Amino acid sequence: MRTEARIEKVRRVLERRQLDLTVVLENVHDPHNVSAVLRTCDSVGIYIVYLIYHSGQKFPDLSKRSSASAVKWVKLQFFDNVEECYNLLRGEGFKIYSTALTKEAVSLYSLDLTQKVALVFGNEHTGVSELAVSLADGNFRIPQVGMVESLNISVACAVSLYEAFRQRNSKGIYDKPQITGQMFEEIFQKWLQK
């Protein structure tokens, strides 16, 4: 139902959508993880998420997930290889940073996440592929002090995106709409139908 409150909420949310912050998921198959990542992306205002599923692998069915509703508010773009995805992102001016537990990886907290940036997260068991790590502009890790050296992908993504949110919010980036004009009106009308 299109109440005034609903119309205003859709407008407010769309005004804060970020075109210059995105997530790339590589071969993430667990529907719980994908749904949780999409919910976090919606929460911090990400407009589009890029998903890479290498030859023959399939996107998990999210229809039975309670958080699957986030897929209505986040645009998804699919690729079957890393190079094609990264080329598109670079063509749009994105810096690409992948999660990696390497010596060269820098702390998440040293990244400038107020710039045009794509954060890459990998498979639940194998992480980001060597190819995706090697083709990224840089690699980062989330500092930890415990015995276990890795976080669940949805948790790692949430920690990273909320650091991006913190940096962007403190610089007033969310106060300046990135989607405007005809694009805004088209998405706004589409969202009102959902």
Buried (B, 14 or more C-beta within 10 A) or exposed (E): EEEEEEEEEBBEBBBBBBBBBBBBBBBBBBBBBBBBBBBBBBBBBBBBBBBBBBEEEEBBEBEEBEBBBBBEBBBBEEBEBBEEBBEBBBEEEBBBBBBBEEEEBEEBEEBEBBEBBBBBBBBBEEBBBEBBBEBBBBBBBBEEEEEEEEBEBBBBBBBBBBBBBEBBBEEEBBEEBBBEEEEBEEBBEEBEEE
